[in-house]
Amino acid sequence: MKLQQLKRLTDALEDDQGLVHARFSFGRDEQRALVIRSELDVEVKMICQRCLGAVVLPVHSECSYAVVNEGASSDHLPREYDVLEVGEDPLDLQALIEDELLLALPIVPLHDPEICQPPAGLEEPESSEDEVTRSNPFSVLAQLKRDPNV
């Protein structure tokens, strides 16, 4: 599917060009629970938080869902499954794809460190002599604690 079809996802991106490759398999597990497995791949363009330039990042997501009726108990399901409650409305696979890709986006998108550096002027501030020579305000209390006459 086209990336531009996923409006919530593209709001977090630099542009909406690209294709989402999605693969779903539907079946039942050993406990006869209805299971959906998804595998999603897309390359997204975001802003690198180190150099503030565009960075293309691969995003991959794999998930296994156990489908249960709305309000039904899911305590009997293995922990490896995410629970997917369905009601009378049909399952919206496009929304499911968008949710999973939003969760798979990097929190802080970055180029590899050898590719980019921070913009000029954003270097680490050097410590001043005032910071180095300033004493700890609690050092007086430490001296009082050591003094046996107090």
Backbone as a printed PyTorch tensor [residue, N CA C, xyz], in Angstrom:
tensor([[[  0.8390,  -1.1700,   0.0000],
         [  0.0000,   0.0000,   0.0000],
         [  0.8800,   1.2280,   0.0000]],

        [[  0.3510,   2.3390,  -0.4750],
         [  1.1140,   3.5790,  -0.5140],
         [  1.1910,   4.1870,   0.8760]],

        [[  2.3620,   4.7000,   1.2130],
         [  2.5960,   5.3110,   2.5180],
         [  1.6700,   6.5010,   2.7440]],

        [[  1.3460,   7.2410,   1.6910],
         [  0.5110,   8.4310,   1.8330],
         [ -0.9210,   8.1030,   2.2530]],

        [[ -1.3250,   6.8370,   2.2240],
         [ -2.6450,   6.4320,   2.6890],
         [ -2.7210,   6.4130,   4.2210]],

        [[ -1.5860,   6.4510,   4.8880],
         [ -1.5260,   6.3710,   6.3450],
         [ -1.2680,   7.7660,   6.9090]],

        [[ -2.2990,   8.5650,   7.0280],
         [ -2.1860,   9.9840,   7.3790],
         [ -1.5590,  10.2000,   8.7570]],

        [[ -1.9580,   9.4350,   9.7610],
         [ -1.3810,   9.6210,  11.1080],
         [  0.1020,   9.3250,  11.1120]],

        [[  0.5100,   8.3340,  10.3410],
         [  1.9260,   7.9780,  10.2630],
         [  2.7080,   9.0510,   9.5230]],

        [[  2.2000,   9.5130,   8.4020],
         [  2.9430,  10.4920,   7.6090],
         [  3.0440,  11.8460,   8.2900]],

        [[  2.1830,  12.1180,   9.2720],
         [  2.3080,  13.3610,  10.0440],
         [  3.6240,  13.4040,  10.8200]],

        [[  4.1670,  12.2490,  11.1720],
         [  5.4210,  12.1790,  11.9220],
         [  6.6430,  12.0870,  11.0180]],

        [[  6.4350,  12.0910,   9.7000],
         [  7.5260,  11.8930,   8.7550],
         [  7.8470,  13.1680,   8.0060]],

        [[  8.9940,  13.1630,   7.3410],
         [  9.4210,  14.2920,   6.5220],
         [  8.6420,  14.3320,   5.2050]],

        [[  8.3600,  13.1620,   4.6200],
         [  7.5070,  13.1100,   3.4330],
         [  6.7040,  11.8200,   3.4330]],

        [[  5.7540,  11.7480,   2.5170],
         [  4.8370,  10.6040,   2.4960],
         [  5.0570,   9.6920,   1.2990]],

        [[  6.2510,   9.7070,   0.7260],
         [  6.5430,   8.8730,  -0.4300],
         [  7.0640,   7.5180,   0.0230]],

        [[  6.6230,   6.4860,  -0.6540],
         [  7.1060,   5.1500,  -0.3550],
         [  5.9770,   4.1420,  -0.3220]],

        [[  6.3580,   2.8920,  -0.1650],
         [  5.4010,   1.7950,  -0.1230],
         [  5.5610,   1.0130,   1.1690]],

        [[  4.4430,   0.6110,   1.7290],
         [  4.4270,  -0.2640,   2.9000],
         [  4.2160,  -1.6800,   2.3860]],

        [[  5.1130,  -2.5580,   2.7620],
         [  4.9730,  -3.9670,   2.4050],
         [  4.4100,  -4.6840,   3.6210]],

        [[  3.2010,  -5.2230,   3.4650],
         [  2.5200,  -5.8790,   4.5850],
         [  2.1990,  -7.3190,   4.2040]],

        [[  2.4360,  -8.2040,   5.1510],
         [  2.0940,  -9.6050,   4.9640],
         [  1.3340, -10.0780,   6.1990]],

        [[  0.1780, -10.6600,   5.9770],
         [ -0.6340, -11.1770,   7.0620],
         [ -0.8790, -12.6590,   6.8360]],

        [[ -0.8750, -13.4100,   7.9260],
         [ -1.2870, -14.8060,   7.8560],
         [ -2.3390, -15.0110,   8.9440]],

        [[ -3.3650, -15.7400,   8.5840],
         [ -4.4900, -15.9810,   9.4660],
         [ -4.5920, -17.4750,   9.7280]],

        [[ -4.8270, -17.8540,  10.9630],
         [ -4.9460, -19.2730,  11.2790],
         [ -5.3580, -19.4810,  12.7210]],

        [[ -5.1630, -20.7090,  13.1550],
         [ -5.4640, -21.0780,  14.5420],
         [ -4.2200, -21.7090,  15.1550]],

        [[ -4.0310, -21.4770,  16.4660],
         [ -2.8770, -22.0680,  17.1460],
         [ -3.2670, -23.4020,  17.7670]],

        [[ -2.3860, -23.9490,  18.6120],
         [ -2.6230, -25.2540,  19.2480],
         [ -3.8510, -25.2460,  20.1500]],

        [[ -4.1730, -24.0880,  20.7170],
         [ -5.3430, -23.9740,  21.6010],
         [ -6.6090, -23.6220,  20.8300]],

        [[ -6.5130, -23.6050,  19.5170],
         [ -7.6250, -23.2940,  18.6190],
         [ -8.0310, -21.8270,  18.6880]],

        [[ -7.1300, -20.9660,  19.1720],
         [ -7.4020, -19.5280,  19.1860],
         [ -7.1420, -18.9730,  17.7940]],

        [[ -7.9840, -18.0370,  17.3690],
         [ -7.8130, -17.3850,  16.0820],
         [ -6.6230, -16.4400,  16.1820]],

        [[ -5.6460, -16.5990,  15.2870],
         [ -4.3950, -15.8490,  15.3600],
         [ -4.1350, -15.1490,  14.0250]],

        [[ -3.6920, -13.8950,  14.1270],
         [ -3.2540, -13.1350,  12.9570],
         [ -1.7950, -12.7730,  13.1920]],

        [[ -0.9600, -13.0840,  12.2100],
         [  0.4550, -12.7010,  12.2810],
         [  0.7080, -11.6520,  11.1980]],

        [[  1.4000, -10.5820,  11.5940],
         [  1.6920,  -9.5230,  10.6300],
         [  3.1870,  -9.2920,  10.5480]],

        [[  3.6270,  -8.9280,   9.3570],
         [  5.0070,  -8.5390,   9.1230],
         [  4.9560,  -7.3100,   8.2190]],

        [[  5.4950,  -6.1940,   8.7130],
         [  5.4200,  -4.9190,   8.0120],
         [  6.8140,  -4.3630,   7.7690]],

        [[  7.0270,  -3.8300,   6.5710],
         [  8.2980,  -3.2070,   6.2250],
         [  8.0350,  -1.9460,   5.4270]],

        [[  8.7790,  -0.8820,   5.7570],
         [  8.6840,   0.3670,   5.0300],
         [  9.9630,   1.1620,   5.2710]],

        [[ 10.3350,   1.9860,   4.3140],
         [ 11.4240,   2.9400,   4.5210],
         [ 10.7880,   4.3150,   4.6460]],

        [[ 11.1190,   5.0140,   5.7410],
         [ 10.5310,   6.3240,   6.0020],
         [ 11.6220,   7.3840,   6.0300]],

        [[ 11.2410,   8.5970,   5.6910],
         [ 12.1710,   9.7170,   5.7430],
         [ 11.7660,  10.5940,   6.9190]],

        [[ 12.7120,  10.7650,   7.8600],
         [ 12.4820,  11.5700,   9.0560],
         [ 13.6010,  12.6010,   9.1710]],

        [[ 13.5350,  13.4530,  10.1780],
         [ 14.5770,  14.4490,  10.4270],
         [ 15.5460,  13.8850,  11.4610]],

        [[ 16.8230,  13.8150,  11.0970],
         [ 17.8700,  13.3600,  12.0170],
         [ 17.9680,  14.3720,  13.1530]],

        [[ 17.9280,  13.9130,  14.3670],
         [ 17.9770,  14.7930,  15.5240],
         [ 19.3970,  15.2090,  15.8840]],

        [[ 20.3980,  14.7110,  15.1470],
         [ 21.7760,  15.1240,  15.3780],
         [ 22.1770,  16.2340,  14.4090]],

        [[ 21.9240,  16.0340,  13.1070],
         [ 22.3710,  17.0090,  12.1150],
         [ 21.2250,  17.8200,  11.5170]],

        [[ 20.0000,  17.4570,  11.8470],
         [ 18.7840,  18.1260,  11.3680],
         [ 18.5870,  17.9800,   9.8640]],

        [[ 19.2130,  16.9850,   9.2690],
         [ 18.9990,  16.6750,   7.8600],
         [ 18.0520,  15.4930,   7.7250]],

        [[ 17.6450,  15.2210,   6.4980],
         [ 16.7420,  14.1010,   6.2420],
         [ 17.5070,  12.7780,   6.3680]],

        [[ 16.8690,  11.8070,   6.9860],
         [ 17.4510,  10.4830,   7.1220],
         [ 16.3940,   9.4560,   6.7180]],

        [[ 16.7970,   8.4890,   5.8990],
         [ 15.9060,   7.4120,   5.4830],
         [ 16.1840,   6.2150,   6.3840]],

        [[ 15.1320,   5.7430,   7.0450],
         [ 15.2770,   4.6600,   8.0080],
         [ 14.3700,   3.4930,   7.6410]],

        [[ 14.8870,   2.2750,   7.7230],
         [ 14.0050,   1.1220,   7.5250],
         [ 13.2070,   0.8730,   8.8100]],

        [[ 11.9380,   0.6000,   8.6590],
         [ 11.0810,   0.2850,   9.8040],
         [ 10.5070,  -1.1040,   9.5690]],

        [[ 10.6650,  -1.9620,  10.5660],
         [ 10.1890,  -3.3400,  10.4730],
         [  9.3640,  -3.6470,  11.7160]],

        [[  8.2580,  -4.3210,  11.5220],
         [  7.4130,  -4.6990,  12.6570],
         [  6.8650,  -6.0940,  12.4120]],

        [[  6.9360,  -6.9090,  13.4450],
         [  6.3170,  -8.2360,  13.4240],
         [  5.4440,  -8.3480,  14.6560]],

        [[  4.2530,  -8.8690,  14.4770],
         [  3.3490,  -8.9900,  15.6150],
         [  2.4370, -10.1970,  15.4250]],

        [[  2.0440, -10.7840,  16.5470],
         [  1.0820, -11.8800,  16.5480],
         [ -0.0860, -11.4650,  17.4260]],

        [[ -1.2790, -11.5460,  16.8730],
         [ -2.4890, -11.1510,  17.5850],
         [ -3.3720, -12.3660,  17.8090]],

        [[ -3.9740, -12.4190,  18.9630],
         [ -5.0300, -13.3830,  19.2280],
         [ -6.3360, -12.6060,  19.1500]],

        [[ -7.2290, -13.0460,  18.3020],
         [ -8.4930, -12.3550,  18.0850],
         [ -9.5200, -12.8910,  19.0650]],

        [[-10.1190, -11.9670,  19.8310],
         [-11.1760, -12.3300,  20.7810],
         [-12.3630, -11.4190,  20.5460]],

        [[-13.5390, -11.9120,  20.9240],
         [-14.7350, -11.0850,  20.8320],
         [-14.6720,  -9.9750,  21.8630]],

        [[-15.2710,  -8.8640,  21.5350],
         [-15.2860,  -7.6990,  22.4180],
         [-15.8660,  -8.0810,  23.7760]],

        [[-15.1300,  -7.7930,  24.8430],
         [-15.5700,  -8.0860,  26.2020],
         [-15.2440,  -9.4860,  26.6800]],

        [[-14.7460, -10.3600,  25.8030],
         [-14.4040, -11.7270,  26.2010],
         [-13.0940, -11.7260,  26.9780]],

        [[-12.9260, -12.7160,  27.8240],
         [-11.7150, -12.8450,  28.6270],
         [-10.5570, -13.3080,  27.7410]],

        [[ -9.3980, -12.7420,  28.0030],
         [ -8.1940, -13.1410,  27.2600],
         [ -7.1510, -13.7400,  28.1870]],

        [[ -7.5530, -14.1030,  29.4040],
         [ -6.6100, -14.6410,  30.3900],
         [ -6.0180, -15.9830,  29.9680]],

        [[ -6.7470, -16.7620,  29.1930],
         [ -6.2920, -18.0910,  28.7970],
         [ -5.2740, -18.0710,  27.6550]],

        [[ -5.0670, -16.9140,  27.0510],
         [ -4.1710, -16.8250,  25.8960],
         [ -2.7090, -16.7370,  26.3230]],

        [[ -1.8030, -17.3080,  25.5360],
         [ -0.3690, -17.1670,  25.8380],
         [  0.0630, -15.7050,  25.7750]],

        [[  1.0600, -15.3570,  26.5530],
         [  1.5380, -13.9640,  26.6270],
         [  2.2060, -13.4810,  25.3400]],

        [[  2.5590, -14.3950,  24.4710],
         [  3.2360, -14.0120,  23.2290],
         [  2.3100, -13.2650,  22.2640]],

        [[  1.0220, -13.3180,  22.5180],
         [  0.0560, -12.6610,  21.6350],
         [ -0.3640, -11.3030,  22.1740]],

        [[ -0.5380, -10.3610,  21.2410],
         [ -1.2530,  -9.1360,  21.5690],
         [ -2.7290,  -9.4560,  21.3540]],

        [[ -3.5620,  -8.9600,  22.2430],
         [ -4.9900,  -9.2440,  22.1360],
         [ -5.6290,  -8.2260,  21.2030]],

        [[ -6.4030,  -8.7090,  20.2800],
         [ -7.1110,  -7.8770,  19.3210],
         [ -8.5990,  -8.1450,  19.4840]],

        [[ -9.3050,  -7.1970,  20.1110],
         [-10.7450,  -7.3530,  20.3290],
         [-11.4950,  -6.9050,  19.0840]],

        [[-12.4140,  -7.7300,  18.6370],
         [-13.2410,  -7.3700,  17.4940],
         [-14.7050,  -7.4190,  17.9070]],

        [[-15.4590,  -6.5010,  17.3380],
         [-16.8960,  -6.4590,  17.5840],
         [-17.6400,  -6.8500,  16.3230]],

        [[-18.7510,  -6.1860,  16.0960],
         [-19.5410,  -6.4820,  14.9060],
         [-18.9910,  -5.7970,  13.6570]],

        [[-18.2320,  -4.7210,  13.8340],
         [-17.6420,  -4.0220,  12.6890],
         [-16.4900,  -4.8390,  12.1240]],

        [[-16.2690,  -4.7460,  10.8140],
         [-15.1400,  -5.4810,  10.2220],
         [-13.8020,  -4.9340,  10.7190]],

        [[-12.8200,  -5.7930,  10.7420],
         [-11.4790,  -5.4180,  11.1840],
         [-10.8580,  -4.4710,  10.1630]],

        [[-10.3350,  -3.3420,  10.6260],
         [ -9.7060,  -2.3500,   9.7620],
         [ -8.2020,  -2.6310,   9.7180]],

        [[ -7.7680,  -3.3590,   8.6980],
         [ -6.3550,  -3.7210,   8.5900],
         [ -5.4810,  -2.5010,   8.3400]],

        [[ -5.9910,  -1.5000,   7.6460],
         [ -5.2010,  -0.2940,   7.3940],
         [ -4.8950,   0.4210,   8.7080]],

        [[ -5.8560,   0.5200,   9.6020],
         [ -5.6210,   1.1400,  10.9090],
         [ -4.6550,   0.3020,  11.7390]],

        [[ -4.7590,  -1.0130,  11.6260],
         [ -3.8510,  -1.9050,  12.3470],
         [ -2.4140,  -1.7240,  11.8500]],

        [[ -2.2410,  -1.6240,  10.5440],
         [ -0.9160,  -1.3920,   9.9570],
         [ -0.3600,  -0.0630,  10.4560]],

        [[ -1.1900,   0.9730,  10.4230],
         [ -0.7400,   2.2970,  10.8400],
         [ -0.3420,   2.3180,  12.3100]],

        [[ -1.1380,   1.6750,  13.1600],
         [ -0.8140,   1.6280,  14.5930],
         [  0.5210,   0.9270,  14.8320]],

        [[  0.7320,  -0.2030,  14.1830],
         [  1.9790,  -0.9540,  14.3870],
         [  3.1960,  -0.1800,  13.8850]],

        [[  3.0610,   0.5020,  12.7530],
         [  4.1910,   1.2710,  12.2370],
         [  4.4690,   2.4900,  13.1040]],

        [[  3.4410,   3.1140,  13.6460],
         [  3.6590,   4.2350,  14.5710],
         [  4.4420,   3.7750,  15.7960]],

        [[  4.1130,   2.5930,  16.2960],
         [  4.8370,   2.0600,  17.4560],
         [  6.2710,   1.6610,  17.1060]],

        [[  6.5200,   1.3200,  15.8460],
         [  7.8510,   0.8670,  15.4340],
         [  8.7770,   2.0100,  15.0340]],

        [[  8.2410,   3.2280,  14.8900],
         [  9.1010,   4.3590,  14.5210],
         [ 10.1440,   4.6100,  15.6020]],

        [[ 11.3380,   5.0030,  15.2200],
         [ 12.3450,   5.3330,  16.2410],
         [ 11.9290,   6.5860,  17.0140]],

        [[ 12.1800,   6.6050,  18.3100],
         [ 11.8430,   7.7600,  19.1390],
         [ 12.7260,   8.9400,  18.7550]],

        [[ 14.0150,   8.6650,  18.5510],
         [ 14.9700,   9.6990,  18.1520],
         [ 15.6310,   9.2420,  16.8580]],

        [[ 15.1460,   9.7150,  15.7120],
         [ 15.7610,   9.2980,  14.4490],
         [ 17.1430,   9.9170,  14.2810]],

        [[ 18.1250,   9.0780,  13.9260],
         [ 19.5100,   9.5320,  13.7720],
         [ 20.1750,   8.8150,  12.6040]],

        [[ 21.0930,   9.5350,  11.9230],
         [ 22.0100,   8.8900,  10.9960],
         [ 22.9960,   8.0630,  11.8200]],

        [[ 23.7710,   7.2350,  11.1510],
         [ 24.8880,   6.5820,  11.8200],
         [ 25.8710,   7.6710,  12.2480]],

        [[ 26.5360,   7.5320,  13.4090],
         [ 27.4300,   8.5900,  13.9080],
         [ 28.5480,   8.9630,  12.9450]],

        [[ 29.0230,   8.0230,  12.1350],
         [ 30.1090,   8.3640,  11.2130],
         [ 29.6100,   9.1380,   9.9930]],

        [[ 28.3160,   9.1820,   9.7760],
         [ 27.7580,   9.8920,   8.6210],
         [ 27.5020,  11.3610,   8.9210]],

        [[ 27.0220,  11.6660,  10.1050],
         [ 26.6650,  13.0640,  10.3800],
         [ 27.2090,  13.5320,  11.7200]],

        [[ 27.2970,  14.8330,  11.8460],
         [ 27.7430,  15.4890,  13.0650],
         [ 26.7180,  16.5530,  13.4230]],

        [[ 26.7020,  17.0190,  14.6760],
         [ 25.7720,  18.0920,  15.0390],
         [ 26.0580,  19.3520,  14.2280]],

        [[ 25.0520,  20.1970,  13.9990],
         [ 25.2870,  21.4400,  13.2700],
         [ 26.3150,  22.3120,  13.9840]],

        [[ 27.0070,  23.1580,  13.2340],
         [ 28.0140,  24.0530,  13.8120],
         [ 27.3600,  24.9510,  14.8500]],

        [[ 28.0570,  25.1630,  15.9460],
         [ 27.5470,  26.0260,  17.0110],
         [ 26.8200,  25.2640,  18.0990]],

        [[ 26.6240,  23.9600,  17.9180],
         [ 25.9260,  23.1720,  18.9280],
         [ 26.8780,  22.2180,  19.6380]],

        [[ 28.1140,  22.6470,  19.8240],
         [ 29.0980,  21.7900,  20.4680],
         [ 28.9270,  21.8530,  21.9820]],

        [[ 29.5320,  20.8900,  22.6480],
         [ 29.4710,  20.8260,  24.1030],
         [ 30.1030,  22.0650,  24.7190]],

        [[ 29.4440,  22.7200,  25.6770],
         [ 30.0590,  23.8690,  26.3280],
         [ 31.2040,  23.4130,  27.2340]],

        [[ 32.2710,  24.1790,  27.2100],
         [ 33.4030,  23.8430,  28.0690],
         [ 33.1180,  24.3470,  29.4700]],

        [[ 33.5930,  23.6120,  30.4730],
         [ 33.3510,  24.0320,  31.8480],
         [ 34.2440,  25.2370,  32.1690]],

        [[ 33.6710,  26.1850,  32.8430],
         [ 34.4330,  27.3830,  33.2000],
         [ 35.1860,  27.1410,  34.5000]],

        [[ 36.1560,  28.0270,  34.7880],
         [ 36.9460,  27.8810,  36.0100],
         [ 36.0830,  28.0670,  37.2440]],

        [[ 35.0180,  28.8720,  37.1400],
         [ 34.1320,  29.0750,  38.2860],
         [ 33.4920,  27.7660,  38.7170]],

        [[ 33.1110,  26.9450,  37.7480],
         [ 32.4800,  25.6710,  38.0760],
         [ 33.4740,  24.7170,  38.7190]],

        [[ 34.7170,  24.7400,  38.2560],
         [ 35.7260,  23.8210,  38.7580],
         [ 36.1310,  24.1810,  40.1860]],

        [[ 36.3010,  25.4720,  40.4940],
         [ 36.8010,  25.8800,  41.8000],
         [ 35.6930,  26.0630,  42.8270]],

        [[ 34.4600,  26.0920,  42.4140],
         [ 33.3680,  26.2900,  43.3610],
         [ 33.2750,  25.0830,  44.2770]],

        [[ 33.1440,  25.3210,  45.5680],
         [ 33.1160,  24.2110,  46.5200],
         [ 31.6840,  23.7320,  46.7270]],

        [[ 31.6010,  22.5520,  47.2620],
         [ 30.3220,  21.9450,  47.5640],
         [ 29.7110,  22.6640,  48.7710]],

        [[ 28.4670,  23.1380,  48.7110],
         [ 27.8690,  23.8570,  49.8280],
         [ 27.6900,  22.9820,  51.0730]],

        [[ 27.7130,  21.6680,  50.9120],
         [ 27.5420,  20.7820,  52.0590],
         [ 28.8690,  20.3660,  52.6870]],

        [[ 29.9710,  20.8690,  52.1510],
         [ 31.2720,  20.4980,  52.7110],
         [ 31.4280,  21.0220,  54.1420]],

        [[ 30.7730,  22.1370,  54.4720],
         [ 30.8120,  22.6640,  55.8390],
         [ 30.1790,  21.6650,  56.7990]],

        [[ 29.0830,  21.0530,  56.3890],
         [ 28.4270,  20.0530,  57.2400],
         [ 29.3130,  18.8400,  57.4410]],

        [[ 30.0570,  18.4460,  56.4120],
         [ 30.9630,  17.3120,  56.5270],
         [ 32.0760,  17.6120,  57.5260]],

        [[ 32.5550,  18.8570,  57.5260],
         [ 33.5980,  19.2370,  58.4740],
         [ 33.0390,  19.2280,  59.8910]],

        [[ 31.8230,  19.6920,  60.0880],
         [ 31.2020,  19.6920,  61.4170],
         [ 31.0130,  18.2700,  61.9260]],

        [[ 30.6900,  17.3940,  61.0480],
         [ 30.4700,  15.9980,  61.4230],
         [ 31.7620,  15.3490,  61.8880]],

        [[ 32.9000,  15.7330,  61.2760],
         [ 34.1930,  15.1860,  61.6510],
         [ 34.7540,  15.7930,  62.9260]],

        [[ 34.3520,  17.0040,  63.2900],
         [ 34.8860,  17.7230,  64.4490],
         [ 34.3010,  17.1100,  65.7290]],

        [[ 35.1410,  16.5360,  66.6200],
         [ 34.6320,  15.8800,  67.8420],
         [ 34.1310,  16.8900,  68.8690]],

        [[ 34.4870,  18.1570,  68.7970],
         [ 34.0740,  19.1640,  69.7760],
         [ 32.6700,  19.6940,  69.5370]],

        [[ 32.0340,  19.3060,  68.4620],
         [ 30.7080,  19.8480,  68.1650],
         [ 29.6310,  18.9210,  68.6110]]])
